[in-house]
């Protein structure tokens, strides 16, 4: 597939996405779900699966996860 065949991230089809929660979720209902589809990483609120979805490129997602891990390590 050429890059011209790819949809922009905001148009990626998420209808068949396999959503998953973190293994660190505590089960208190305050969770997010993540899926990979169409070359993007999608994130949504587990309590509102039909609500808004944040979409990240793989590079953006890597920066986000790295930053979150740093915050967790420093306790900030």
Chimera marker file (.cmm) of the C-alpha trace (Angstrom):
<marker_set name="trace">
<marker id="1" x="0.000" y="0.000" z="0.000" r="1" g="1" b="0" radius="0.5"/>
<marker id="2" x="1.398" y="3.418" z="-0.882" r="1" g="1" b="0" radius="0.5"/>
<marker id="3" x="1.173" y="6.357" z="1.475" r="1" g="1" b="0" radius="0.5"/>
<marker id="4" x="-1.429" y="7.840" z="-0.886" r="1" g="1" b="0" radius="0.5"/>
<marker id="5" x="-3.774" y="4.924" z="-0.052" r="1" g="1" b="0" radius="0.5"/>
<marker id="6" x="-3.717" y="5.589" z="3.688" r="1" g="1" b="0" radius="0.5"/>
<marker id="7" x="-6.441" y="7.567" z="5.360" r="1" g="1" b="0" radius="0.5"/>
<marker id="8" x="-5.470" y="10.523" z="7.542" r="1" g="1" b="0" radius="0.5"/>
<marker id="9" x="-5.320" y="9.522" z="11.215" r="1" g="1" b="0" radius="0.5"/>
<marker id="10" x="-8.571" y="11.314" z="12.012" r="1" g="1" b="0" radius="0.5"/>
<marker id="11" x="-10.363" y="9.184" z="9.393" r="1" g="1" b="0" radius="0.5"/>
<marker id="12" x="-8.986" y="5.760" z="10.359" r="1" g="1" b="0" radius="0.5"/>
<marker id="13" x="-11.745" y="3.139" z="10.493" r="1" g="1" b="0" radius="0.5"/>
<marker id="14" x="-12.031" y="1.906" z="14.082" r="1" g="1" b="0" radius="0.5"/>
<marker id="15" x="-15.124" y="-0.268" z="13.584" r="1" g="1" b="0" radius="0.5"/>
<marker id="16" x="-13.109" y="-3.504" z="13.761" r="1" g="1" b="0" radius="0.5"/>
<marker id="17" x="-10.505" y="-2.296" z="16.251" r="1" g="1" b="0" radius="0.5"/>
<marker id="18" x="-9.536" y="-4.617" z="19.086" r="1" g="1" b="0" radius="0.5"/>
<marker id="19" x="-9.723" y="-2.381" z="22.159" r="1" g="1" b="0" radius="0.5"/>
<marker id="20" x="-7.767" y="-3.337" z="25.275" r="1" g="1" b="0" radius="0.5"/>
<marker id="21" x="-7.286" y="-1.981" z="28.779" r="1" g="1" b="0" radius="0.5"/>
<marker id="22" x="-3.995" y="-1.760" z="30.590" r="1" g="1" b="0" radius="0.5"/>
<marker id="23" x="-3.061" y="-4.673" z="32.805" r="1" g="1" b="0" radius="0.5"/>
<marker id="24" x="-2.502" y="-1.984" z="35.447" r="1" g="1" b="0" radius="0.5"/>
<marker id="25" x="-6.177" y="-0.954" z="35.444" r="1" g="1" b="0" radius="0.5"/>
<marker id="26" x="-7.600" y="-1.150" z="38.926" r="1" g="1" b="0" radius="0.5"/>
<marker id="27" x="-11.148" y="-1.957" z="37.850" r="1" g="1" b="0" radius="0.5"/>
<marker id="28" x="-12.608" y="1.181" z="39.448" r="1" g="1" b="0" radius="0.5"/>
<marker id="29" x="-14.135" y="2.338" z="36.153" r="1" g="1" b="0" radius="0.5"/>
<marker id="30" x="-11.578" y="5.099" z="35.554" r="1" g="1" b="0" radius="0.5"/>
<marker id="31" x="-9.868" y="3.350" z="32.661" r="1" g="1" b="0" radius="0.5"/>
<marker id="32" x="-8.886" y="4.092" z="29.123" r="1" g="1" b="0" radius="0.5"/>
<marker id="33" x="-8.831" y="1.622" z="26.258" r="1" g="1" b="0" radius="0.5"/>
<marker id="34" x="-6.262" y="1.561" z="23.469" r="1" g="1" b="0" radius="0.5"/>
<marker id="35" x="-6.408" y="0.091" z="19.959" r="1" g="1" b="0" radius="0.5"/>
<marker id="36" x="-4.174" y="0.063" z="16.878" r="1" g="1" b="0" radius="0.5"/>
<marker id="37" x="-5.936" y="0.509" z="13.559" r="1" g="1" b="0" radius="0.5"/>
<marker id="38" x="-4.970" y="1.921" z="10.206" r="1" g="1" b="0" radius="0.5"/>
<marker id="39" x="-1.487" y="2.867" z="11.377" r="1" g="1" b="0" radius="0.5"/>
<marker id="40" x="-2.699" y="4.951" z="14.300" r="1" g="1" b="0" radius="0.5"/>
<marker id="41" x="-3.047" y="4.415" z="18.044" r="1" g="1" b="0" radius="0.5"/>
<marker id="42" x="-6.547" y="5.236" z="19.295" r="1" g="1" b="0" radius="0.5"/>
<marker id="43" x="-7.477" y="5.942" z="22.924" r="1" g="1" b="0" radius="0.5"/>
<marker id="44" x="-10.970" y="6.165" z="24.411" r="1" g="1" b="0" radius="0.5"/>
<marker id="45" x="-12.739" y="6.233" z="27.772" r="1" g="1" b="0" radius="0.5"/>
<marker id="46" x="-13.827" y="2.714" z="28.718" r="1" g="1" b="0" radius="0.5"/>
<marker id="47" x="-17.056" y="4.073" z="30.272" r="1" g="1" b="0" radius="0.5"/>
<marker id="48" x="-18.039" y="5.822" z="27.015" r="1" g="1" b="0" radius="0.5"/>
<marker id="49" x="-16.924" y="3.643" z="24.118" r="1" g="1" b="0" radius="0.5"/>
<marker id="50" x="-19.118" y="5.518" z="21.644" r="1" g="1" b="0" radius="0.5"/>
<marker id="51" x="-17.682" y="8.868" z="22.741" r="1" g="1" b="0" radius="0.5"/>
<marker id="52" x="-14.681" y="10.789" z="21.454" r="1" g="1" b="0" radius="0.5"/>
<marker id="53" x="-11.444" y="9.041" z="20.503" r="1" g="1" b="0" radius="0.5"/>
<marker id="54" x="-7.945" y="10.484" z="20.706" r="1" g="1" b="0" radius="0.5"/>
<marker id="55" x="-5.733" y="9.428" z="17.793" r="1" g="1" b="0" radius="0.5"/>
<marker id="56" x="-1.939" y="9.344" z="17.839" r="1" g="1" b="0" radius="0.5"/>
<marker id="57" x="0.724" y="8.489" z="15.308" r="1" g="1" b="0" radius="0.5"/>
<marker id="58" x="3.071" y="5.741" z="16.531" r="1" g="1" b="0" radius="0.5"/>
<marker id="59" x="5.762" y="8.374" z="17.193" r="1" g="1" b="0" radius="0.5"/>
<marker id="60" x="3.357" y="10.583" z="19.159" r="1" g="1" b="0" radius="0.5"/>
<marker id="61" x="2.201" y="7.574" z="21.178" r="1" g="1" b="0" radius="0.5"/>
<marker id="62" x="5.799" y="6.584" z="21.988" r="1" g="1" b="0" radius="0.5"/>
<marker id="63" x="6.479" y="10.113" z="23.301" r="1" g="1" b="0" radius="0.5"/>
<marker id="64" x="3.274" y="10.054" z="25.350" r="1" g="1" b="0" radius="0.5"/>
<marker id="65" x="4.042" y="6.679" z="26.935" r="1" g="1" b="0" radius="0.5"/>
<marker id="66" x="7.634" y="7.716" z="27.633" r="1" g="1" b="0" radius="0.5"/>
<marker id="67" x="6.472" y="10.927" z="29.311" r="1" g="1" b="0" radius="0.5"/>
<marker id="68" x="3.871" y="9.097" z="31.378" r="1" g="1" b="0" radius="0.5"/>
<marker id="69" x="6.488" y="6.582" z="32.530" r="1" g="1" b="0" radius="0.5"/>
<marker id="70" x="8.818" y="9.401" z="33.571" r="1" g="1" b="0" radius="0.5"/>
<marker id="71" x="6.029" y="11.020" z="35.590" r="1" g="1" b="0" radius="0.5"/>
<marker id="72" x="5.265" y="7.716" z="37.295" r="1" g="1" b="0" radius="0.5"/>
<marker id="73" x="8.947" y="7.177" z="38.122" r="1" g="1" b="0" radius="0.5"/>
<marker id="74" x="9.333" y="10.610" z="39.691" r="1" g="1" b="0" radius="0.5"/>
<marker id="75" x="5.983" y="10.530" z="41.468" r="1" g="1" b="0" radius="0.5"/>
<marker id="76" x="5.025" y="13.891" z="39.984" r="1" g="1" b="0" radius="0.5"/>
<link id1="1" id2="2" r="1" g="1" b="0" radius="0.2"/>
<link id1="2" id2="3" r="1" g="1" b="0" radius="0.2"/>
<link id1="3" id2="4" r="1" g="1" b="0" radius="0.2"/>
<link id1="4" id2="5" r="1" g="1" b="0" radius="0.2"/>
<link id1="5" id2="6" r="1" g="1" b="0" radius="0.2"/>
<link id1="6" id2="7" r="1" g="1" b="0" radius="0.2"/>
<link id1="7" id2="8" r="1" g="1" b="0" radius="0.2"/>
<link id1="8" id2="9" r="1" g="1" b="0" radius="0.2"/>
<link id1="9" id2="10" r="1" g="1" b="0" radius="0.2"/>
<link id1="10" id2="11" r="1" g="1" b="0" radius="0.2"/>
<link id1="11" id2="12" r="1" g="1" b="0" radius="0.2"/>
<link id1="12" id2="13" r="1" g="1" b="0" radius="0.2"/>
<link id1="13" id2="14" r="1" g="1" b="0" radius="0.2"/>
<link id1="14" id2="15" r="1" g="1" b="0" radius="0.2"/>
<link id1="15" id2="16" r="1" g="1" b="0" radius="0.2"/>
<link id1="16" id2="17" r="1" g="1" b="0" radius="0.2"/>
<link id1="17" id2="18" r="1" g="1" b="0" radius="0.2"/>
<link id1="18" id2="19" r="1" g="1" b="0" radius="0.2"/>
<link id1="19" id2="20" r="1" g="1" b="0" radius="0.2"/>
<link id1="20" id2="21" r="1" g="1" b="0" radius="0.2"/>
<link id1="21" id2="22" r="1" g="1" b="0" radius="0.2"/>
<link id1="22" id2="23" r="1" g="1" b="0" radius="0.2"/>
<link id1="23" id2="24" r="1" g="1" b="0" radius="0.2"/>
<link id1="24" id2="25" r="1" g="1" b="0" radius="0.2"/>
<link id1="25" id2="26" r="1" g="1" b="0" radius="0.2"/>
<link id1="26" id2="27" r="1" g="1" b="0" radius="0.2"/>
<link id1="27" id2="28" r="1" g="1" b="0" radius="0.2"/>
<link id1="28" id2="29" r="1" g="1" b="0" radius="0.2"/>
<link id1="29" id2="30" r="1" g="1" b="0" radius="0.2"/>
<link id1="30" id2="31" r="1" g="1" b="0" radius="0.2"/>
<link id1="31" id2="32" r="1" g="1" b="0" radius="0.2"/>
<link id1="32" id2="33" r="1" g="1" b="0" radius="0.2"/>
<link id1="33" id2="34" r="1" g="1" b="0" radius="0.2"/>
<link id1="34" id2="35" r="1" g="1" b="0" radius="0.2"/>
<link id1="35" id2="36" r="1" g="1" b="0" radius="0.2"/>
<link id1="36" id2="37" r="1" g="1" b="0" radius="0.2"/>
<link id1="37" id2="38" r="1" g="1" b="0" radius="0.2"/>
<link id1="38" id2="39" r="1" g="1" b="0" radius="0.2"/>
<link id1="39" id2="40" r="1" g="1" b="0" radius="0.2"/>
<link id1="40" id2="41" r="1" g="1" b="0" radius="0.2"/>
<link id1="41" id2="42" r="1" g="1" b="0" radius="0.2"/>
<link id1="42" id2="43" r="1" g="1" b="0" radius="0.2"/>
<link id1="43" id2="44" r="1" g="1" b="0" radius="0.2"/>
<link id1="44" id2="45" r="1" g="1" b="0" radius="0.2"/>
<link id1="45" id2="46" r="1" g="1" b="0" radius="0.2"/>
<link id1="46" id2="47" r="1" g="1" b="0" radius="0.2"/>
<link id1="47" id2="48" r="1" g="1" b="0" radius="0.2"/>
<link id1="48" id2="49" r="1" g="1" b="0" radius="0.2"/>
<link id1="49" id2="50" r="1" g="1" b="0" radius="0.2"/>
<link id1="50" id2="51" r="1" g="1" b="0" radius="0.2"/>
<link id1="51" id2="52" r="1" g="1" b="0" radius="0.2"/>
<link id1="52" id2="53" r="1" g="1" b="0" radius="0.2"/>
<link id1="53" id2="54" r="1" g="1" b="0" radius="0.2"/>
<link id1="54" id2="55" r="1" g="1" b="0" radius="0.2"/>
<link id1="55" id2="56" r="1" g="1" b="0" radius="0.2"/>
<link id1="56" id2="57" r="1" g="1" b="0" radius="0.2"/>
<link id1="57" id2="58" r="1" g="1" b="0" radius="0.2"/>
<link id1="58" id2="59" r="1" g="1" b="0" radius="0.2"/>
<link id1="59" id2="60" r="1" g="1" b="0" radius="0.2"/>
<link id1="60" id2="61" r="1" g="1" b="0" radius="0.2"/>
<link id1="61" id2="62" r="1" g="1" b="0" radius="0.2"/>
<link id1="62" id2="63" r="1" g="1" b="0" radius="0.2"/>
<link id1="63" id2="64" r="1" g="1" b="0" radius="0.2"/>
<link id1="64" id2="65" r="1" g="1" b="0" radius="0.2"/>
<link id1="65" id2="66" r="1" g="1" b="0" radius="0.2"/>
<link id1="66" id2="67" r="1" g="1" b="0" radius="0.2"/>
<link id1="67" id2="68" r="1" g="1" b="0" radius="0.2"/>
<link id1="68" id2="69" r="1" g="1" b="0" radius="0.2"/>
<link id1="69" id2="70" r="1" g="1" b="0" radius="0.2"/>
<link id1="70" id2="71" r="1" g="1" b="0" radius="0.2"/>
<link id1="71" id2="72" r="1" g="1" b="0" radius="0.2"/>
<link id1="72" id2="73" r="1" g="1" b="0" radius="0.2"/>
<link id1="73" id2="74" r="1" g="1" b="0" radius="0.2"/>
<link id1="74" id2="75" r="1" g="1" b="0" radius="0.2"/>
<link id1="75" id2="76" r="1" g="1" b="0" radius="0.2"/>
</marker_set>
